[in-house]
Amino acid sequence: MMRLVPFTLYSRSYCHLCEDMLQALLALQQPGERFEVAVVDVDADPALVARFDELVPVLYGAPEGEELCHYFLDPVAARGWADACARAAA
C-alpha cells in the first residue's frame, strides 16, 4: 500500500529556487510512499504575498502547521515530517 505524505509549497511561477526545492523534495521519497505536494502560487493571493513575499519558496507539511524550511530544502525537516506522517498512520 502506498503511503501518501502531504506537503504545501508556497511558490512563485518564475522562481528557480522554488523549482529546485520541489525537485529536491521529491527526490526524498522512499519506496512505498508518495509525496503529495500542493504548490500554491503566492502571487495569486494578496494575503499570501503579505505573509511570504520574499521568503519563497516556503515548505510546510500541513498548511496550518509549522514552517519546515524556506529558500532551500531542509532534508532533515522534510524527512522528519514524512516519518511523523508514517507513524501517525500506523
PyMOL Python script that loads the backbone (N, CA, C, O; Angstrom):
from pymol import cmd

cmd.read_pdbstr("""\
ATOM      1  N   MET A   1       0.838  -1.190   0.000  1.00  0.00           N
ATOM      2  CA  MET A   1       0.000   0.000   0.000  1.00  0.00           C
ATOM      3  C   MET A   1       0.882   1.252   0.000  1.00  0.00           C
ATOM      4  O   MET A   1       1.847   1.346   0.757  1.00  0.00           O
ATOM      5  N   MET A   2       0.537   2.195  -0.848  1.00  0.00           N
ATOM      6  CA  MET A   2       1.295   3.438  -0.967  1.00  0.00           C
ATOM      7  C   MET A   2       0.905   4.394   0.154  1.00  0.00           C
ATOM      8  O   MET A   2      -0.277   4.650   0.384  1.00  0.00           O
ATOM      9  N   ARG A   3       1.918   4.921   0.850  1.00  0.00           N
ATOM     10  CA  ARG A   3       1.677   5.913   1.903  1.00  0.00           C
ATOM     11  C   ARG A   3       1.792   7.302   1.279  1.00  0.00           C
ATOM     12  O   ARG A   3       2.795   7.617   0.639  1.00  0.00           O
ATOM     13  N   LEU A   4       0.768   8.128   1.465  1.00  0.00           N
ATOM     14  CA  LEU A   4       0.765   9.488   0.935  1.00  0.00           C
ATOM     15  C   LEU A   4       1.205  10.463   2.016  1.00  0.00           C
ATOM     16  O   LEU A   4       0.715  10.419   3.144  1.00  0.00           O
ATOM     17  N   VAL A   5       2.132  11.341   1.661  1.00  0.00           N
ATOM     18  CA  VAL A   5       2.653  12.329   2.601  1.00  0.00           C
ATOM     19  C   VAL A   5       2.349  13.715   2.038  1.00  0.00           C
ATOM     20  O   VAL A   5       2.846  14.064   0.968  1.00  0.00           O
ATOM     21  N   PRO A   6       1.536  14.513   2.746  1.00  0.00           N
ATOM     22  CA  PRO A   6       1.185  15.836   2.237  1.00  0.00           C
ATOM     23  C   PRO A   6       2.243  16.896   2.562  1.00  0.00           C
ATOM     24  O   PRO A   6       2.817  16.915   3.651  1.00  0.00           O
ATOM     25  N   PHE A   7       2.474  17.753   1.610  1.00  0.00           N
ATOM     26  CA  PHE A   7       3.311  18.936   1.799  1.00  0.00           C
ATOM     27  C   PHE A   7       2.608  20.098   1.115  1.00  0.00           C
ATOM     28  O   PHE A   7       1.825  19.899   0.186  1.00  0.00           O
ATOM     29  N   THR A   8       2.889  21.305   1.576  1.00  0.00           N
ATOM     30  CA  THR A   8       2.431  22.515   0.907  1.00  0.00           C
ATOM     31  C   THR A   8       3.656  23.370   0.628  1.00  0.00           C
ATOM     32  O   THR A   8       4.415  23.706   1.537  1.00  0.00           O
ATOM     33  N   LEU A   9       3.840  23.720  -0.647  1.00  0.00           N
ATOM     34  CA  LEU A   9       4.963  24.543  -1.077  1.00  0.00           C
ATOM     35  C   LEU A   9       4.418  25.875  -1.568  1.00  0.00           C
ATOM     36  O   LEU A   9       3.722  25.934  -2.582  1.00  0.00           O
ATOM     37  N   TYR A  10       4.737  26.942  -0.846  1.00  0.00           N
ATOM     38  CA  TYR A  10       4.372  28.286  -1.279  1.00  0.00           C
ATOM     39  C   TYR A  10       5.463  28.760  -2.227  1.00  0.00           C
ATOM     40  O   TYR A  10       6.646  28.758  -1.888  1.00  0.00           O
ATOM     41  N   SER A  11       5.045  29.166  -3.419  1.00  0.00           N
ATOM     42  CA  SER A  11       5.965  29.306  -4.533  1.00  0.00           C
ATOM     43  C   SER A  11       5.580  30.490  -5.411  1.00  0.00           C
ATOM     44  O   SER A  11       4.580  31.167  -5.175  1.00  0.00           O
ATOM     45  N   ARG A  12       6.399  30.717  -6.424  1.00  0.00           N
ATOM     46  CA  ARG A  12       6.114  31.680  -7.498  1.00  0.00           C
ATOM     47  C   ARG A  12       6.440  31.011  -8.813  1.00  0.00           C
ATOM     48  O   ARG A  12       7.342  30.176  -8.881  1.00  0.00           O
ATOM     49  N   SER A  13       5.724  31.364  -9.849  1.00  0.00           N
ATOM     50  CA  SER A  13       5.906  30.703 -11.140  1.00  0.00           C
ATOM     51  C   SER A  13       7.279  30.966 -11.747  1.00  0.00           C
ATOM     52  O   SER A  13       7.793  30.109 -12.467  1.00  0.00           O
ATOM     53  N   TYR A  14       7.877  32.091 -11.490  1.00  0.00           N
ATOM     54  CA  TYR A  14       9.161  32.449 -12.101  1.00  0.00           C
ATOM     55  C   TYR A  14      10.359  32.214 -11.176  1.00  0.00           C
ATOM     56  O   TYR A  14      11.437  32.760 -11.411  1.00  0.00           O
ATOM     57  N   CYS A  15      10.180  31.425 -10.151  1.00  0.00           N
ATOM     58  CA  CYS A  15      11.186  31.256  -9.103  1.00  0.00           C
ATOM     59  C   CYS A  15      11.971  29.958  -9.293  1.00  0.00           C
ATOM     60  O   CYS A  15      11.432  28.867  -9.104  1.00  0.00           O
ATOM     61  N   HIS A  16      13.241  30.079  -9.666  1.00  0.00           N
ATOM     62  CA  HIS A  16      14.051  28.867  -9.851  1.00  0.00           C
ATOM     63  C   HIS A  16      14.329  28.164  -8.532  1.00  0.00           C
ATOM     64  O   HIS A  16      14.456  26.940  -8.510  1.00  0.00           O
ATOM     65  N   LEU A  17      14.428  28.898  -7.436  1.00  0.00           N
ATOM     66  CA  LEU A  17      14.623  28.250  -6.128  1.00  0.00           C
ATOM     67  C   LEU A  17      13.411  27.398  -5.772  1.00  0.00           C
ATOM     68  O   LEU A  17      13.543  26.355  -5.132  1.00  0.00           O
ATOM     69  N   CYS A  18      12.238  27.845  -6.186  1.00  0.00           N
ATOM     70  CA  CYS A  18      11.010  27.091  -5.915  1.00  0.00           C
ATOM     71  C   CYS A  18      11.037  25.752  -6.646  1.00  0.00           C
ATOM     72  O   CYS A  18      10.716  24.715  -6.066  1.00  0.00           O
ATOM     73  N   GLU A  19      11.415  25.779  -7.900  1.00  0.00           N
ATOM     74  CA  GLU A  19      11.502  24.547  -8.678  1.00  0.00           C
ATOM     75  C   GLU A  19      12.590  23.634  -8.114  1.00  0.00           C
ATOM     76  O   GLU A  19      12.412  22.417  -8.046  1.00  0.00           O
ATOM     77  N   ASP A  20      13.712  24.221  -7.711  1.00  0.00           N
ATOM     78  CA  ASP A  20      14.797  23.430  -7.105  1.00  0.00           C
ATOM     79  C   ASP A  20      14.326  22.744  -5.831  1.00  0.00           C
ATOM     80  O   ASP A  20      14.634  21.575  -5.601  1.00  0.00           O
ATOM     81  N   MET A  21      13.570  23.479  -4.991  1.00  0.00           N
ATOM     82  CA  MET A  21      13.096  22.885  -3.747  1.00  0.00           C
ATOM     83  C   MET A  21      12.127  21.745  -4.034  1.00  0.00           C
ATOM     84  O   MET A  21      12.196  20.698  -3.391  1.00  0.00           O
ATOM     85  N   LEU A  22      11.235  21.936  -4.984  1.00  0.00           N
ATOM     86  CA  LEU A  22      10.281  20.887  -5.325  1.00  0.00           C
ATOM     87  C   LEU A  22      11.003  19.629  -5.796  1.00  0.00           C
ATOM     88  O   LEU A  22      10.672  18.528  -5.355  1.00  0.00           O
ATOM     89  N   GLN A  23      11.967  19.773  -6.670  1.00  0.00           N
ATOM     90  CA  GLN A  23      12.699  18.608  -7.181  1.00  0.00           C
ATOM     91  C   GLN A  23      13.496  17.916  -6.072  1.00  0.00           C
ATOM     92  O   GLN A  23      13.537  16.687  -6.015  1.00  0.00           O
ATOM     93  N   ALA A  24      14.123  18.692  -5.199  1.00  0.00           N
ATOM     94  CA  ALA A  24      14.883  18.110  -4.084  1.00  0.00           C
ATOM     95  C   ALA A  24      13.952  17.379  -3.118  1.00  0.00           C
ATOM     96  O   ALA A  24      14.300  16.323  -2.589  1.00  0.00           O
ATOM     97  N   LEU A  25      12.778  17.943  -2.893  1.00  0.00           N
ATOM     98  CA  LEU A  25      11.801  17.303  -2.012  1.00  0.00           C
ATOM     99  C   LEU A  25      11.352  15.970  -2.596  1.00  0.00           C
ATOM    100  O   LEU A  25      11.337  14.957  -1.897  1.00  0.00           O
ATOM    101  N   LEU A  26      10.990  15.968  -3.860  1.00  0.00           N
ATOM    102  CA  LEU A  26      10.519  14.734  -4.489  1.00  0.00           C
ATOM    103  C   LEU A  26      11.591  13.652  -4.500  1.00  0.00           C
ATOM    104  O   LEU A  26      11.276  12.462  -4.469  1.00  0.00           O
ATOM    105  N   ALA A  27      12.845  14.059  -4.543  1.00  0.00           N
ATOM    106  CA  ALA A  27      13.950  13.097  -4.520  1.00  0.00           C
ATOM    107  C   ALA A  27      14.064  12.384  -3.174  1.00  0.00           C
ATOM    108  O   ALA A  27      14.718  11.345  -3.086  1.00  0.00           O
ATOM    109  N   LEU A  28      13.440  12.923  -2.126  1.00  0.00           N
ATOM    110  CA  LEU A  28      13.496  12.301  -0.790  1.00  0.00           C
ATOM    111  C   LEU A  28      12.491  11.165  -0.610  1.00  0.00           C
ATOM    112  O   LEU A  28      12.536  10.446   0.388  1.00  0.00           O
ATOM    113  N   GLN A  29      11.587  11.004  -1.574  1.00  0.00           N
ATOM    114  CA  GLN A  29      10.586   9.942  -1.448  1.00  0.00           C
ATOM    115  C   GLN A  29      11.263   8.585  -1.345  1.00  0.00           C
ATOM    116  O   GLN A  29      12.259   8.315  -2.017  1.00  0.00           O
ATOM    117  N   GLN A  30      10.715   7.753  -0.507  1.00  0.00           N
ATOM    118  CA  GLN A  30      11.239   6.403  -0.329  1.00  0.00           C
ATOM    119  C   GLN A  30      10.258   5.405  -0.929  1.00  0.00           C
ATOM    120  O   GLN A  30       9.094   5.737  -1.154  1.00  0.00           O
ATOM    121  N   PRO A  31      10.719   4.187  -1.188  1.00  0.00           N
ATOM    122  CA  PRO A  31       9.794   3.171  -1.716  1.00  0.00           C
ATOM    123  C   PRO A  31       8.585   3.025  -0.803  1.00  0.00           C
ATOM    124  O   PRO A  31       8.716   2.980   0.420  1.00  0.00           O
ATOM    125  N   GLY A  32       7.418   2.952  -1.407  1.00  0.00           N
ATOM    126  CA  GLY A  32       6.193   2.778  -0.639  1.00  0.00           C
ATOM    127  C   GLY A  32       5.551   4.067  -0.185  1.00  0.00           C
ATOM    128  O   GLY A  32       4.539   4.034   0.515  1.00  0.00           O
ATOM    129  N   GLU A  33       6.115   5.210  -0.566  1.00  0.00           N
ATOM    130  CA  GLU A  33       5.499   6.478  -0.200  1.00  0.00           C
ATOM    131  C   GLU A  33       5.489   7.414  -1.410  1.00  0.00           C
ATOM    132  O   GLU A  33       6.323   7.319  -2.311  1.00  0.00           O
ATOM    133  N   ARG A  34       4.523   8.310  -1.390  1.00  0.00           N
ATOM    134  CA  ARG A  34       4.433   9.324  -2.433  1.00  0.00           C
ATOM    135  C   ARG A  34       4.142  10.655  -1.766  1.00  0.00           C
ATOM    136  O   ARG A  34       3.221  10.771  -0.958  1.00  0.00           O
ATOM    137  N   PHE A  35       4.933  11.652  -2.111  1.00  0.00           N
ATOM    138  CA  PHE A  35       4.708  12.995  -1.593  1.00  0.00           C
ATOM    139  C   PHE A  35       3.658  13.680  -2.463  1.00  0.00           C
ATOM    140  O   PHE A  35       3.817  13.788  -3.679  1.00  0.00           O
ATOM    141  N   GLU A  36       2.597  14.134  -1.831  1.00  0.00           N
ATOM    142  CA  GLU A  36       1.585  14.944  -2.495  1.00  0.00           C
ATOM    143  C   GLU A  36       1.879  16.393  -2.148  1.00  0.00           C
ATOM    144  O   GLU A  36       1.650  16.832  -1.021  1.00  0.00           O
ATOM    145  N   VAL A  37       2.384  17.126  -3.115  1.00  0.00           N
ATOM    146  CA  VAL A  37       2.812  18.497  -2.877  1.00  0.00           C
ATOM    147  C   VAL A  37       1.801  19.455  -3.499  1.00  0.00           C
ATOM    148  O   VAL A  37       1.641  19.506  -4.718  1.00  0.00           O
ATOM    149  N   ALA A  38       1.130  20.203  -2.649  1.00  0.00           N
ATOM    150  CA  ALA A  38       0.241  21.265  -3.111  1.00  0.00           C
ATOM    151  C   ALA A  38       1.115  22.499  -3.325  1.00  0.00           C
ATOM    152  O   ALA A  38       1.627  23.076  -2.366  1.00  0.00           O
ATOM    153  N   VAL A  39       1.280  22.897  -4.574  1.00  0.00           N
ATOM    154  CA  VAL A  39       2.083  24.080  -4.898  1.00  0.00           C
ATOM    155  C   VAL A  39       1.134  25.270  -4.983  1.00  0.00           C
ATOM    156  O   VAL A  39       0.225  25.302  -5.813  1.00  0.00           O
ATOM    157  N   VAL A  40       1.360  26.237  -4.114  1.00  0.00           N
ATOM    158  CA  VAL A  40       0.485  27.401  -4.013  1.00  0.00           C
ATOM    159  C   VAL A  40       1.247  28.626  -4.510  1.00  0.00           C
ATOM    160  O   VAL A  40       2.306  28.961  -3.980  1.00  0.00           O
ATOM    161  N   ASP A  41       0.709  29.288  -5.520  1.00  0.00           N
ATOM    162  CA  ASP A  41       1.318  30.500  -6.064  1.00  0.00           C
ATOM    163  C   ASP A  41       0.960  31.674  -5.160  1.00  0.00           C
ATOM    164  O   ASP A  41      -0.196  32.093  -5.108  1.00  0.00           O
ATOM    165  N   VAL A  42       1.942  32.199  -4.457  1.00  0.00           N
ATOM    166  CA  VAL A  42       1.661  33.291  -3.510  1.00  0.00           C
ATOM    167  C   VAL A  42       1.160  34.543  -4.214  1.00  0.00           C
ATOM    168  O   VAL A  42       0.433  35.340  -3.621  1.00  0.00           O
ATOM    169  N   ASP A  43       1.543  34.720  -5.474  1.00  0.00           N
ATOM    170  CA  ASP A  43       1.123  35.927  -6.190  1.00  0.00           C
ATOM    171  C   ASP A  43      -0.357  35.922  -6.546  1.00  0.00           C
ATOM    172  O   ASP A  43      -0.885  36.943  -6.985  1.00  0.00           O
ATOM    173  N   ALA A  44      -1.027  34.803  -6.368  1.00  0.00           N
ATOM    174  CA  ALA A  44      -2.458  34.715  -6.658  1.00  0.00           C
ATOM    175  C   ALA A  44      -3.318  35.250  -5.518  1.00  0.00           C
ATOM    176  O   ALA A  44      -4.533  35.379  -5.671  1.00  0.00           O
ATOM    177  N   ASP A  45      -2.703  35.564  -4.375  1.00  0.00           N
ATOM    178  CA  ASP A  45      -3.467  35.982  -3.198  1.00  0.00           C
ATOM    179  C   ASP A  45      -2.685  37.067  -2.456  1.00  0.00           C
ATOM    180  O   ASP A  45      -1.592  36.800  -1.956  1.00  0.00           O
ATOM    181  N   PRO A  46      -3.222  38.279  -2.378  1.00  0.00           N
ATOM    182  CA  PRO A  46      -2.512  39.360  -1.678  1.00  0.00           C
ATOM    183  C   PRO A  46      -2.152  39.015  -0.232  1.00  0.00           C
ATOM    184  O   PRO A  46      -1.125  39.469   0.272  1.00  0.00           O
ATOM    185  N   ALA A  47      -2.981  38.225   0.433  1.00  0.00           N
ATOM    186  CA  ALA A  47      -2.668  37.843   1.818  1.00  0.00           C
ATOM    187  C   ALA A  47      -1.422  36.957   1.867  1.00  0.00           C
ATOM    188  O   ALA A  47      -0.621  37.064   2.795  1.00  0.00           O
ATOM    189  N   LEU A  48      -1.258  36.087   0.876  1.00  0.00           N
ATOM    190  CA  LEU A  48      -0.064  35.240   0.830  1.00  0.00           C
ATOM    191  C   LEU A  48       1.172  36.048   0.469  1.00  0.00           C
ATOM    192  O   LEU A  48       2.259  35.783   0.984  1.00  0.00           O
ATOM    193  N   VAL A  49       1.017  37.035  -0.413  1.00  0.00           N
ATOM    194  CA  VAL A  49       2.144  37.925  -0.728  1.00  0.00           C
ATOM    195  C   VAL A  49       2.585  38.645   0.541  1.00  0.00           C
ATOM    196  O   VAL A  49       3.780  38.739   0.822  1.00  0.00           O
ATOM    197  N   ALA A  50       1.622  39.153   1.305  1.00  0.00           N
ATOM    198  CA  ALA A  50       1.946  39.856   2.552  1.00  0.00           C
ATOM    199  C   ALA A  50       2.623  38.924   3.550  1.00  0.00           C
ATOM    200  O   ALA A  50       3.509  39.341   4.296  1.00  0.00           O
ATOM    201  N   ARG A  51       2.206  37.667   3.560  1.00  0.00           N
ATOM    202  CA  ARG A  51       2.738  36.713   4.535  1.00  0.00           C
ATOM    203  C   ARG A  51       4.121  36.191   4.145  1.00  0.00           C
ATOM    204  O   ARG A  51       5.000  36.078   4.998  1.00  0.00           O
ATOM    205  N   PHE A  52       4.322  35.870   2.860  1.00  0.00           N
ATOM    206  CA  PHE A  52       5.550  35.194   2.441  1.00  0.00           C
ATOM    207  C   PHE A  52       6.490  36.038   1.588  1.00  0.00           C
ATOM    208  O   PHE A  52       7.708  35.925   1.724  1.00  0.00           O
ATOM    209  N   ASP A  53       5.961  36.859   0.734  1.00  0.00           N
ATOM    210  CA  ASP A  53       6.677  37.703  -0.212  1.00  0.00           C
ATOM    211  C   ASP A  53       8.076  37.189  -0.567  1.00  0.00           C
ATOM    212  O   ASP A  53       8.197  36.299  -1.409  1.00  0.00           O
ATOM    213  N   GLU A  54       9.108  37.712   0.037  1.00  0.00           N
ATOM    214  CA  GLU A  54      10.486  37.373  -0.348  1.00  0.00           C
ATOM    215  C   GLU A  54      11.012  36.090   0.299  1.00  0.00           C
ATOM    216  O   GLU A  54      12.168  35.730   0.076  1.00  0.00           O
ATOM    217  N   LEU A  55      10.202  35.397   1.089  1.00  0.00           N
ATOM    218  CA  LEU A  55      10.645  34.148   1.716  1.00  0.00           C
ATOM    219  C   LEU A  55      10.560  32.946   0.783  1.00  0.00           C
ATOM    220  O   LEU A  55      11.191  31.921   1.044  1.00  0.00           O
ATOM    221  N   VAL A  56       9.795  33.053  -0.296  1.00  0.00           N
ATOM    222  CA  VAL A  56       9.554  31.879  -1.136  1.00  0.00           C
ATOM    223  C   VAL A  56      10.847  31.345  -1.733  1.00  0.00           C
ATOM    224  O   VAL A  56      11.763  32.108  -2.041  1.00  0.00           O
ATOM    225  N   PRO A  57      10.911  30.052  -1.889  1.00  0.00           N
ATOM    226  CA  PRO A  57       9.917  29.049  -1.549  1.00  0.00           C
ATOM    227  C   PRO A  57       9.853  28.788  -0.046  1.00  0.00           C
ATOM    228  O   PRO A  57      10.854  28.875   0.665  1.00  0.00           O
ATOM    229  N   VAL A  58       8.649  28.467   0.414  1.00  0.00           N
ATOM    230  CA  VAL A  58       8.423  28.120   1.813  1.00  0.00           C
ATOM    231  C   VAL A  58       7.699  26.778   1.834  1.00  0.00           C
ATOM    232  O   VAL A  58       6.678  26.603   1.168  1.00  0.00           O
ATOM    233  N   LEU A  59       8.237  25.829   2.606  1.00  0.00           N
ATOM    234  CA  LEU A  59       7.671  24.487   2.664  1.00  0.00           C
ATOM    235  C   LEU A  59       7.040  24.225   4.025  1.00  0.00           C
ATOM    236  O   LEU A  59       7.642  24.456   5.074  1.00  0.00           O
ATOM    237  N   TYR A  60       5.810  23.735   3.970  1.00  0.00           N
ATOM    238  CA  TYR A  60       5.085  23.299   5.157  1.00  0.00           C
ATOM    239  C   TYR A  60       4.704  21.834   4.957  1.00  0.00           C
ATOM    240  O   TYR A  60       4.540  21.377   3.826  1.00  0.00           O
ATOM    241  N   GLY A  61       4.564  21.107   6.055  1.00  0.00           N
ATOM    242  CA  GLY A  61       3.953  19.801   5.974  1.00  0.00           C
ATOM    243  C   GLY A  61       2.454  20.005   5.859  1.00  0.00           C
ATOM    244  O   GLY A  61       1.848  19.666   4.843  1.00  0.00           O
ATOM    245  N   ALA A  62       1.869  20.553   6.890  1.00  0.00           N
ATOM    246  CA  ALA A  62       0.449  20.920   6.891  1.00  0.00           C
ATOM    247  C   ALA A  62       0.382  22.444   6.829  1.00  0.00           C
ATOM    248  O   ALA A  62       1.158  23.120   7.505  1.00  0.00           O
ATOM    249  N   PRO A  63      -0.531  22.994   6.030  1.00  0.00           N
ATOM    250  CA  PRO A  63      -0.596  24.457   5.905  1.00  0.00           C
ATOM    251  C   PRO A  63      -0.786  25.174   7.241  1.00  0.00           C
ATOM    252  O   PRO A  63      -0.306  26.293   7.424  1.00  0.00           O
ATOM    253  N   GLU A  64      -1.485  24.528   8.171  1.00  0.00           N
ATOM    254  CA  GLU A  64      -1.718  25.159   9.474  1.00  0.00           C
ATOM    255  C   GLU A  64      -0.619  24.822  10.478  1.00  0.00           C
ATOM    256  O   GLU A  64      -0.668  25.267  11.625  1.00  0.00           O
ATOM    257  N   GLY A  65       0.362  24.044  10.055  1.00  0.00           N
ATOM    258  CA  GLY A  65       1.456  23.641  10.945  1.00  0.00           C
ATOM    259  C   GLY A  65       2.608  24.626  10.922  1.00  0.00           C
ATOM    260  O   GLY A  65       2.462  25.785  10.535  1.00  0.00           O
ATOM    261  N   GLU A  66       3.748  24.131  11.346  1.00  0.00           N
ATOM    262  CA  GLU A  66       4.949  24.960  11.387  1.00  0.00           C
ATOM    263  C   GLU A  66       5.702  24.880  10.067  1.00  0.00           C
ATOM    264  O   GLU A  66       5.667  23.865   9.371  1.00  0.00           O
ATOM    265  N   GLU A  67       6.377  25.965   9.743  1.00  0.00           N
ATOM    266  CA  GLU A  67       7.227  26.003   8.551  1.00  0.00           C
ATOM    267  C   GLU A  67       8.350  24.971   8.698  1.00  0.00           C
ATOM    268  O   GLU A  67       8.994  24.884   9.743  1.00  0.00           O
ATOM    269  N   LEU A  68       8.569  24.205   7.650  1.00  0.00           N
ATOM    270  CA  LEU A  68       9.683  23.246   7.649  1.00  0.00           C
ATOM    271  C   LEU A  68      10.968  23.908   7.189  1.00  0.00           C
ATOM    272  O   LEU A  68      12.037  23.637   7.737  1.00  0.00           O
ATOM    273  N   CYS A  69      10.877  24.776   6.181  1.00  0.00           N
ATOM    274  CA  CYS A  69      12.063  25.474   5.682  1.00  0.00           C
ATOM    275  C   CYS A  69      11.650  26.518   4.656  1.00  0.00           C
ATOM    276  O   CYS A  69      10.519  26.519   4.171  1.00  0.00           O
ATOM    277  N   HIS A  70      12.591  27.413   4.332  1.00  0.00           N
ATOM    278  CA  HIS A  70      12.385  28.346   3.228  1.00  0.00           C
ATOM    279  C   HIS A  70      13.713  28.580   2.516  1.00  0.00           C
ATOM    280  O   HIS A  70      14.783  28.307   3.059  1.00  0.00           O
ATOM    281  N   TYR A  71      13.624  29.084   1.308  1.00  0.00           N
ATOM    282  CA  TYR A  71      14.745  29.289   0.375  1.00  0.00           C
ATOM    283  C   TYR A  71      15.312  27.968  -0.145  1.00  0.00           C
ATOM    284  O   TYR A  71      15.300  27.726  -1.352  1.00  0.00           O
ATOM    285  N   PHE A  72      15.803  27.119   0.744  1.00  0.00           N
ATOM    286  CA  PHE A  72      16.408  25.847   0.344  1.00  0.00           C
ATOM    287  C   PHE A  72      15.798  24.719   1.176  1.00  0.00           C
ATOM    288  O   PHE A  72      15.420  24.927   2.329  1.00  0.00           O
ATOM    289  N   LEU A  73      15.707  23.549   0.598  1.00  0.00           N
ATOM    290  CA  LEU A  73      15.135  22.409   1.297  1.00  0.00           C
ATOM    291  C   LEU A  73      15.995  22.012   2.490  1.00  0.00           C
ATOM    292  O   LEU A  73      17.217  21.911   2.386  1.00  0.00           O
ATOM    293  N   ASP A  74      15.347  21.791   3.610  1.00  0.00           N
ATOM    294  CA  ASP A  74      15.981  21.192   4.780  1.00  0.00           C
ATOM    295  C   ASP A  74      15.569  19.719   4.746  1.00  0.00           C
ATOM    296  O   ASP A  74      14.473  19.377   5.189  1.00  0.00           O
ATOM    297  N   PRO A  75      16.437  18.841   4.223  1.00  0.00           N
ATOM    298  CA  PRO A  75      16.044  17.443   4.071  1.00  0.00           C
ATOM    299  C   PRO A  75      15.735  16.757   5.397  1.00  0.00           C
ATOM    300  O   PRO A  75      14.901  15.853   5.437  1.00  0.00           O
ATOM    301  N   VAL A  76      16.380  17.161   6.468  1.00  0.00           N
ATOM    302  CA  VAL A  76      16.118  16.552   7.777  1.00  0.00           C
ATOM    303  C   VAL A  76      14.705  16.909   8.240  1.00  0.00           C
ATOM    304  O   VAL A  76      13.982  16.045   8.738  1.00  0.00           O
ATOM    305  N   ALA A  77      14.309  18.157   8.082  1.00  0.00           N
ATOM    306  CA  ALA A  77      12.965  18.579   8.485  1.00  0.00           C
ATOM    307  C   ALA A  77      11.900  17.920   7.604  1.00  0.00           C
ATOM    308  O   ALA A  77      10.872  17.469   8.109  1.00  0.00           O
ATOM    309  N   ALA A  78      12.141  17.864   6.303  1.00  0.00           N
ATOM    310  CA  ALA A  78      11.166  17.258   5.391  1.00  0.00           C
ATOM    311  C   ALA A  78      11.024  15.764   5.650  1.00  0.00           C
ATOM    312  O   ALA A  78       9.912  15.238   5.687  1.00  0.00           O
ATOM    313  N   ARG A  79      12.140  15.089   5.828  1.00  0.00           N
ATOM    314  CA  ARG A  79      12.097  13.651   6.104  1.00  0.00           C
ATOM    315  C   ARG A  79      11.453  13.407   7.466  1.00  0.00           C
ATOM    316  O   ARG A  79      10.729  12.426   7.638  1.00  0.00           O
ATOM    317  N   GLY A  80      11.708  14.286   8.434  1.00  0.00           N
ATOM    318  CA  GLY A  80      11.079  14.172   9.754  1.00  0.00           C
ATOM    319  C   GLY A  80       9.567  14.260   9.659  1.00  0.00           C
ATOM    320  O   GLY A  80       8.857  13.514  10.333  1.00  0.00           O
ATOM    321  N   TRP A  81       9.061  15.181   8.815  1.00  0.00           N
ATOM    322  CA  TRP A  81       7.613  15.295   8.614  1.00  0.00           C
ATOM    323  C   TRP A  81       7.079  14.017   7.989  1.00  0.00           C
ATOM    324  O   TRP A  81       6.058  13.491   8.434  1.00  0.00           O
ATOM    325  N   ALA A  82       7.755  13.508   6.960  1.00  0.00           N
ATOM    326  CA  ALA A  82       7.301  12.295   6.285  1.00  0.00           C
ATOM    327  C   ALA A  82       7.273  11.122   7.258  1.00  0.00           C
ATOM    328  O   ALA A  82       6.329  10.331   7.257  1.00  0.00           O
ATOM    329  N   ASP A  83       8.289  11.013   8.070  1.00  0.00           N
ATOM    330  CA  ASP A  83       8.341   9.918   9.048  1.00  0.00           C
ATOM    331  C   ASP A  83       7.262  10.060  10.112  1.00  0.00           C
ATOM    332  O   ASP A  83       6.693   9.061  10.552  1.00  0.00           O
ATOM    333  N   ALA A  84       6.973  11.300  10.534  1.00  0.00           N
ATOM    334  CA  ALA A  84       5.910  11.535  11.513  1.00  0.00           C
ATOM    335  C   ALA A  84       4.553  11.160  10.925  1.00  0.00           C
ATOM    336  O   ALA A  84       3.699  10.621  11.630  1.00  0.00           O
ATOM    337  N   CYS A  85       4.350  11.439   9.646  1.00  0.00           N
ATOM    338  CA  CYS A  85       3.094  11.042   8.974  1.00  0.00           C
ATOM    339  C   CYS A  85       2.974   9.520   8.958  1.00  0.00           C
ATOM    340  O   CYS A  85       1.885   8.981   9.155  1.00  0.00           O
ATOM    341  N   ALA A  86       4.075   8.836   8.729  1.00  0.00           N
ATOM    342  CA  ALA A  86       4.069   7.367   8.702  1.00  0.00           C
ATOM    343  C   ALA A  86       3.705   6.810  10.075  1.00  0.00           C
ATOM    344  O   ALA A  86       2.920   5.868  10.178  1.00  0.00           O
ATOM    345  N   ARG A  87       4.273   7.389  11.123  1.00  0.00           N
ATOM    346  CA  ARG A  87       3.974   6.925  12.483  1.00  0.00           C
ATOM    347  C   ARG A  87       2.506   7.182  12.827  1.00  0.00           C
ATOM    348  O   ARG A  87       1.863   6.351  13.468  1.00  0.00           O
ATOM    349  N   ALA A  88       1.980   8.328  12.403  1.00  0.00           N
ATOM    350  CA  ALA A  88       0.585   8.674  12.703  1.00  0.00           C
ATOM    351  C   ALA A  88      -0.379   7.735  11.967  1.00  0.00           C
ATOM    352  O   ALA A  88      -1.466   7.445  12.465  1.00  0.00           O
ATOM    353  N   ALA A  89       0.018   7.266  10.795  1.00  0.00           N
ATOM    354  CA  ALA A  89      -0.843   6.381  10.007  1.00  0.00           C
ATOM    355  C   ALA A  89      -0.782   4.941  10.489  1.00  0.00           C
ATOM    356  O   ALA A  89      -1.668   4.142  10.185  1.00  0.00           O
ATOM    357  N   ALA A  90       0.256   4.611  11.236  1.00  0.00           N
ATOM    358  CA  ALA A  90       0.426   3.213  11.689  1.00  0.00           C
ATOM    359  C   ALA A  90      -0.481   2.862  12.840  1.00  0.00           C
ATOM    360  O   ALA A  90      -0.453   1.731  13.326  1.00  0.00           O
TER     361      ALA A  90
END
""", "prot")
cmd.dss("prot")
cmd.show_as("cartoon", "prot")
cmd.util.cbc("prot")
cmd.orient("prot")
